[in-house]
Amino acid sequence: MKKTVLAFSRITPPMVERLEQDFDVIVPDPKKGDIAAQFDEALPNAHGLIGAGRPLGARQLANAANLEVVSSVSVGYDNYDVAYFNERGIMLTNTPDVLTESTADLGFSLIMSSARRVAELDAWTKAGEWKATIAPSHFGTDVYGKTLGIVGMGNIGAAIARRGRLGFNMPILYSGNSRKPALEQELGAQFRSLDQLLAEADFVCLVVPLSEKTKHLISRRELALMKPSAILVNIARGPIVDEPALIEALQNGTLRGAGLDVYEKEPLAESPLFQLKNAVTLPHIGSATSETREAMANRAISNLTAALKGQRPQDLVNPQTFKG
Ligand code: DGY
């Protein structure tokens, strides 16, 4: 008998067909009514879940008696209660590597966009405001040659640092749990404490995973350490930054600008951030290119398929659950 897979997001119809070669596949369909209700109804029979953007822990999975694996179509896995998965012996997989370059592109486009006020001046031009040569009050700030601080030098952090160093001649500072001698060699990157990095960098890019330790890593105290001319970019997770404190700094001009892809609450339909010309606000699109999302889904399908066939998945987050 085929095992059952519940595909709850980010899986296209051709991918469902591919999964159907090995599994019975259930895809909640908004045309058939409430998605959450369909998800809950399918859970007791599901051996595998695949998708992203849904918090899963004891409360949501209490009825998932047959569940063997959750294959997340994301690199971040802060949505999942890993301790609970371990207790239940449920495998958790993610999709590293395949999104590194496109997420770094987005990080760099937030640096460029904030510094050169691209989104703000695009809106200004389209509003018919360009009636004379622009005034210095509309000038941006240079990126080339400025100091780039990377908080969390993992794969994505390193890809952003490469863009900065090789493309824009930026001195690179980084902070994190460990030194990266190879990147120090390759890019001349210099290790700093977080406080020191915040004080020195012109652009601070957050690329750390969300955990209890990194929640509100950047709060009022840390924002006050940054130069008033600096720009903060967050492509990691919203709760890493204390959002009200950031809004206050942007309103008061104690921080020049922010480029944000992530927020404390998502999706976000209303926020004081939307009133701020010095905040570029994107709807969590770090990995959202057609090519990358397809690569992520394919990687997630391979992980799921391996797990349900008793093989060790390539990207197993919690190896202690593998009973192969
Ligand atoms: C990830 O993969 O974690 C990105 O944030 C996209 O969800």
Boltz pocket constraint, residues with backbone or C-beta under 6 A from the ligand:
constraints:
  - pocket:
      binder: B
      contacts: [[A, 52], [A, 73], [A, 74], [A, 75], [A, 76], [A, 77], [A, 95], [A, 99], [A, 235], [A, 236], [A, 284], [A, 286], [A, 287]]
      max_distance: 6.0
